[in-house]
């Protein structure tokens, strides 16, 4: 079975074909090769979302994970984010949830929200 992905690491946007036991073709650089291996064995993503703010000038604050997390953990982490509440004031970079799901990754604010 052959699968095709588009590399997002550099501007080349290589169409990489992955078949069999990690036979990788179509990459133009070593970064593309590494990306294809990672995508095939343990894909990761940075999660971006928003959390509710209590007593803030805005009802929501944008957040993201400060490192990629395994794709299989996204659903579990989104459930935690959905339940999260943070009190204003909030500054960019503030940790909202430390070590989310024991992943070693923190959920951090990407926006400043002042108190009402």
N, C-alpha and C positions, 0 to 999 in steps of 0.2 A: 504494500500500500504506500502510495506517495502522497505527501502533503506539501502544500506550498504556503509559505509565509512571506511577508514583506518585512525586511529588516528596518527597524526604526532608530537604529543607533547613530547612523551618520546620514548626510544628505543624499547619498547614492540611492537609497530605497531599493536595494537589491531584492529580487524575487528569488527566494531560496527554496529549493526543493529538498525535502527530507524523506528518505525512504529506508525501508528495512531497519537494520540495526544501526541507526544514526549515520547513514550514508548521506552526506550533505554536499549539495551542488548549487552553484549559482552565486555564491558569495564573492565579493570583490576584495575583501580585506579580512584580516584575522578577527576583527570585532564582529563581523557578520557571522563568521563561523562560531564564535563563542556564544553569540546571541541565539543562534539556531540550536546549539546544544542545550542551552539553558531553557529555551522555550519547549524543547522536546522532553527534557528530564524533570524540570521543576520550575514551571513558569511563575513569575512573580509580578506584582503590580503595586504601584503606589495608589492608595485609596484617597480620593478627595470627596468631601461631603460637607454637611453643615450640622451644627448642634444648636439646640434651643438655648437662648440667653435669658436669664432671670434679671429683671430690673435694668435692662439695657436699653440704649437708645435705638437699637435694632433688635428684632425678635430672634434673629439667627446670626451665627458667626461661622464663617468658612473654616474648615479644618482639613488636615491631610496627615497621612502617616509620614514620619520623618525618614523612613526607608521603605523599600519594597517589602511586601509580605507575600507568602505563598498564595497562589490563586485559590487553592482549596480552602483557605481560611476566610475568604472575603465575606461569605454569608454570615458566619459567626461574628466577625468584627462589625459588620453593618448592623447587626442586632444590638450590639453594645453601643454603637454610635447613636442609633435611633432612641435609646433610653437615656442618653447622656444629657445633663443639664449643667450649665455653668453660670455662676453669678458674675455680673458686671462689677467692676471694669475688667476688661480683658485686653491683653496686648499681643501683638504678633509674636509668635514663638512660645507663648505660654503652653505648658503641657496640660492637656485636657484629660487624657487617660494615659497613665504611665504603664509601660510594658503590657500593651493590650494583648489579651489572650495568652500571656506568657511568651510572646514572640520576641521580646527584647526590643520591640519597636514602640515608639510613643506616638500618640495622636496629638498634634500641635495645632494651635490657632494660626490662621494665615491672615487674620484681620483684627484690627483694633476696634473694640466696642466700648464706648463710655457708658457710665451709669446714667440712668434717667435723672 
